[in-house]
Amino acid sequence: MPAPPLADRVLQLAYDPGISPKGGGLPGLSVLKNVVNSINLFGIVAVVGALAVSLAVWAWGHHTGGHQAEANGKKGATVSAGAALGLGAANGIVAFFSAMGSHVH
């Protein structure tokens, strides 16, 4: 049996299954959202603690002449700030890329 023409194969690849995100299809969605919100809050609280420790190590290293401790404190503060940015923007980032993905045809 000969292979189908190239145009038919391309049309098979471009088939739209008609799937899109929809709320209310499965039970427990509100519970899952609550769990994810709680995990996000836990992460933000942990980042506040990590930032406080990092800033203390940075200050301690600076005042004692411990250049390695000072550098580690700076790195920790930078990573903590980045983590706070990511946690705070997580919903917006996912919404942005989800909207971008919905425009791909």
C-alpha positions as CSV (number, residue, x, y, z in Angstrom):
1,M,0.0,0.0,0.0
2,P,1.5,3.4,-1.0
3,A,2.1,6.1,1.6
4,P,-0.5,8.8,1.7
5,P,0.4,12.1,0.0
6,L,2.4,14.6,2.0
7,A,-0.6,17.0,2.3
8,D,-2.7,14.3,4.0
9,R,0.1,13.6,6.5
10,V,0.4,17.3,7.3
11,L,-3.3,17.5,7.9
12,Q,-3.2,14.5,10.2
13,L,-0.4,16.3,12.2
14,A,-2.5,19.5,12.4
15,Y,-5.7,17.8,13.6
16,D,-7.4,19.8,16.3
17,P,-8.6,17.5,19.1
18,G,-10.7,20.3,20.6
19,I,-9.3,20.1,24.1
20,S,-9.2,23.2,26.3
21,P,-9.0,23.8,30.0
22,K,-12.4,23.9,31.7
23,G,-13.2,24.2,35.4
24,G,-15.8,22.0,37.1
25,G,-15.1,18.8,35.1
26,L,-13.5,16.9,38.1
27,P,-14.4,17.0,41.7
28,G,-11.9,18.5,44.2
29,L,-10.7,21.4,42.1
30,S,-11.3,23.9,44.9
31,V,-9.4,21.6,47.3
32,L,-6.5,21.4,44.9
33,K,-6.4,25.2,44.5
34,N,-6.5,25.6,48.3
35,V,-3.5,23.1,48.6
36,V,-1.5,24.9,45.9
37,N,-2.2,28.3,47.5
38,S,-1.0,26.9,50.9
39,I,2.2,25.6,49.3
40,N,2.8,29.0,47.7
41,L,2.3,30.7,51.1
42,F,4.7,28.2,52.7
43,G,7.3,28.9,50.1
44,I,7.0,32.7,50.6
45,V,7.4,32.3,54.4
46,A,10.4,30.1,53.8
47,V,11.9,32.7,51.5
48,V,11.5,35.4,54.1
49,G,13.4,33.2,56.6
50,A,16.1,32.4,54.0
51,L,16.4,36.1,53.2
52,A,16.8,37.1,56.8
53,V,19.5,34.4,57.4
54,S,21.3,35.4,54.2
55,L,21.3,39.1,55.1
56,A,22.6,38.2,58.6
57,V,25.4,36.1,57.1
58,W,26.2,38.9,54.6
59,A,26.5,41.5,57.5
60,W,28.4,39.1,59.7
61,G,30.9,38.3,56.9
62,H,31.3,42.0,56.1
63,H,32.0,43.0,59.7
64,T,34.3,40.2,60.6
65,G,36.3,40.3,57.3
66,G,35.0,36.9,56.3
67,H,35.0,37.3,52.5
68,Q,33.6,33.9,51.9
69,A,30.7,34.4,54.3
70,E,30.0,37.8,52.8
71,A,29.9,36.3,49.3
72,N,27.6,33.5,50.4
73,G,25.3,36.0,52.1
74,K,25.1,38.0,48.9
75,K,24.3,34.9,46.9
76,G,21.7,33.8,49.4
77,A,20.0,37.2,49.4
78,T,20.0,37.2,45.6
79,V,18.6,33.7,45.3
80,S,16.0,34.5,48.0
81,A,14.9,37.6,46.1
82,G,14.6,35.6,42.9
83,A,12.6,32.9,44.6
84,A,10.3,35.6,46.1
85,L,9.8,37.0,42.6
86,G,9.1,33.6,41.1
87,L,6.6,32.6,43.9
88,G,4.8,36.0,43.6
89,A,4.6,35.9,39.9
90,A,3.9,32.2,39.4
91,N,0.2,32.6,38.7
92,G,0.8,35.4,36.2
93,I,3.6,33.5,34.5
94,V,1.5,30.4,34.0
95,A,-1.5,32.5,32.9
96,F,0.7,34.4,30.4
97,F,2.2,31.2,28.8
98,S,-1.2,29.5,28.8
99,A,-2.7,32.4,26.9
100,M,0.3,32.3,24.5
101,G,-0.1,28.6,24.0
102,S,-3.8,29.0,23.2
103,H,-2.9,31.2,20.2
104,V,-0.7,28.5,18.6
105,H,-2.5,26.8,15.7
